Amino acid sequence: MEQVILEDVLAQIRAALEANDLTSASAIIESLRPADQADIFWELDEDEQAVLLPKLNPADAADIFEELYDEDAAEIAVQLPLTTLVRIVNEMEPDEAADLLDDLDPRQADAILAQLEAAHQIKPLIAYPDDTAGGLMTSSFIALQRRMTCAQAIAAIRMWRPDEETIYYLFVTDRLKRLAGVVNLRQLIVAAPSTPVAKIMESDVVYVSADTDQEDCADLMQRYDLLALPVVDENMHLLGVITIDDLVDVIQAEASEDIQRLGGSEPLDRAYLDTSIFAITRKRIGWLFLLFGTATLTAGVMDAYQSILGSVVVLSIFIPMLIGTGGNAGSQTTSTIIRALAVGDVEWVDIWRVWLHELSVGAVMGVLMGLAALTLVYFWIADLSVAVTVAASIFGIVVWSTSAGSLLPLIAHRINIDPTVISGPAMSTLVDATGLFIYFNIARFVLNL
Amino acid sequence: MEQVILEDVLAQIRAALEANDLTSASAIIESLRPADQADIFWELDEDEQAVLLPKLNPADAADIFEELYDEDAAEIAVQLPLTTLVRIVNEMEPDEAADLLDDLDPRQADAILAQLEAAHQIKPLIAYPDDTAGGLMTSSFIALQRRMTCAQAIAAIRMWRPDEETIYYLFVTDRLKRLAGVVNLRQLIVAAPSTPVAKIMESDVVYVSADTDQEDCADLMQRYDLLALPVVDENMHLLGVITIDDLVDVIQAEASEDIQRLGGSEPLDRAYLDTSIFAITRKRIGWLFLLFGTATLTAGVMDAYQSILGSVVVLSIFIPMLIGTGGNAGSQTTSTIIRALAVGDVEWVDIWRVWLHELSVGAVMGVLMGLAALTLVYFWIADLSVAVTVAASIFGIVVWSTSAGSLLPLIAHRINIDPTVISGPAMSTLVDATGLFIYFNIARFVLNL
């Protein structure tokens, strides 16, 4: 692969545009791979995009639309004349076209649909939510019939439009058009030409219904190493096919969501730098307020135990360190359990094993951290009873946050709340208040207050 | 797909084993899909595994080994007699076999290699680190020659062992065996049989070298929607091929690593419940100690400003709330930027744009949170100057942690440290100390201390 330096290409296109040489500018774009085309195109100014897009080969323009974030594509589409847009959407994969139309104003979408060649294929796809099997699948696929021979099957594939999404699994239907099996292209080639498809097909097919969540589709495809997953209705009629490239995007998108939620923020809908300050704030401020609200709990605990702080002022010095350690221990646990849930290593039935596991880990870490705290505090302020108080509290806090941190994600998962939502910062905030409570009560006991 | 209830299957196998009916037990396992086989097998006790494994069809045993976590597979392998193990490894994909041998004792690995059919294919793969292109690729692939016709190419594919990893992209080499192009199976079928392969192949191929990091391979395959990625040496000789199913596993593994690191823990090497308490503790305690060490900074700041806390005791009530909010705002930013870096939405050159973006978001959120704090504190303790102190501090802390939180991941990425490592808890701990510093100085100013 020649390494394409996108900055250089962008400069060349800009130079061509300034010289009003639209032919060269579009030739440069058309020579790139779709993902690079989309990156370059998105870097252009709006008026540059508006000038260039109608000049591009509609197939290339369609590739660009498919590669852009959905919201970005919709933003460009609104500004195009209807005829240009129809020409481009005609070249898009049905599933991508449906996503785009769904993001447009319904009236604009209807106007486009009325003029599309494959409107009958695209229309049913618009109804499905983006994050379900129905929203991911393409309705443009070739279904073989049970009674075909391999030679007939290969002939049918030859007839099929070659620029469709590449499907290497070919699904086989019976006379009632119900899903009956699957063969792959290699099997068709390797078999004797006169062999019936029914004889070489695998009839135990993994399939999903149109309302299956995209995360479950991704899990199945990953678990069974599938390149394509068929989507059927309640009568087993084949509705569409999800291909592996869509799956890879789903896995990445789900990981993005998890990581952003773990950080205590709603996931962004588009590329970071293209998301406005207002939109980012809106994704974060709700959680920040909520956590601030629950943090009043910590202030409440502090307030209730004022007298202890008043009589042994030095105790306050270690408060941030104590609750910080509790938060850290808790988030170590939650992130591990959340991931184990996501990849299927643990589930609800394992809750007691998980809890016992974390309780033991917490006890070991609590002892180690407690010894560290004992040493540190004793050498710092040379007061053994304060050192014992801090050390015992660290032990209690680490055990408590580790074990509580293991239960929360499992409980959330059980009651169908995304575990990432209640973890991370939310968990820390809860642990803060309980950690203070532990600290003050140990202080009261050890220091006889 | 018939939904297989793994618990039921496990019970059936156990019943067969108890009745000493090894034939039924292995027949049940052999009827499952590889991922299910591995799950079931791993649930069996060690002695059940030892009895069953030699009875299984070697191809099924090989599938099970391929699906297990590397460490788990190695653990079972050590206990098997050499002949059984050789029979199984002979059936494994070369890349998976190499991974397994690499995890075994070198002497055991050599003994197996000496008896393997495909030792010449597997040996070179062992040298490559698991997380590079060389470690991911399979050395068992079919390469077409430029001058073949499509009919000859299809004949060559027919001759090829059909149970190899399914490769739908066929790479084409020139007379010096250098990578020259790629065709897919569909193109071969659709073209006239006498067409030379060189005529229909795409000669602009995306390729990597054997030492390319697995994350970069995954990025390329995802970006360009590739089902297979060729690996070449410095003379462009084709060494192997990475297939999409390996890529999907890489993406999941990298997401797992990121999420666990964000939580402040080193990633686990195997399934959670199979990881011992000692191993989990080892993955976490280092970070917990380190963060505890940096947290002494917060104790230092508290100590230095004791006099302020002494004169206005009520200020201490709000400390956990203030540093909690700072930590939350900071982790919202770091997790967003880390993910934007991972998916390529931002890079080092964007640092000032990112910083400005976050500074603005921080300012907006700071004002809103400040107003909330002003109201809350004023109604709580009815002291306007304390309320103003807390509100101004919240504003300062949110702006500071949001903007600092945006720079840290970018700087880490720039100096080749995994940004997830220094984020999350590490970030919070730093923000805690600086947040206290901001609070006490604002208090000194507003309250004239």
Interface residues (C-beta under 8 A of the other chain):
Chain A: M1 E2 R33 P34 A35 I154 I157 R158 P162 T166 Y168 N184 L185 R186 Q187 I189 V190 D204 V205 V206 Y207 M221 Q222 R223 Y224 D225 L227 I244 D245 L247 V248 D249 I251 Q252 A255 S256 D258 I259 Q260 L262 G263 G264 S265 L268 A271 Y272 L273 I277 F278 I280 T281 R284 I285 W287 L288 F289 L291 F292 A295 T296 T298 A299 M302 D303 Q306 L309 G310 V313 S316 I317 F318 I319 P320 M321 I323 G324 T325 G327 N328 A329 S331 Q332 T333 T334 S335 T336 I337 I338 R339 A340 A342 V343 D345 V346 D350 R353 V354 H357 S360 V361 V364 M365 L368 M369 A372 A373 L376 W380 V398 G424 P425 S428 T429 D432 A433 L436
Chain B: M1 E2 R33 P34 A35 I154 I157 R158 P162 T166 Y168 N184 L185 R186 Q187 I189 V190 D204 V205 V206 Y207 M221 Q222 R223 Y224 D225 L227 I244 D245 L247 V248 D249 I251 Q252 A255 S256 D258 I259 Q260 L262 G263 G264 S265 L268 A271 Y272 L273 I277 F278 I280 T281 R284 I285 W287 L288 F289 L291 F292 A295 T296 T298 A299 M302 D303 Q306 L309 G310 V313 S316 I317 F318 I319 P320 M321 I323 G324 T325 G327 N328 A329 S331 Q332 T333 T334 S335 T336 I337 I338 R339 A340 A342 V343 D345 V346 D350 R353 V354 H357 S360 V361 V364 M365 L368 M369 A372 A373 L376 W380 V398 G424 P425 S428 T429 D432 A433 L436
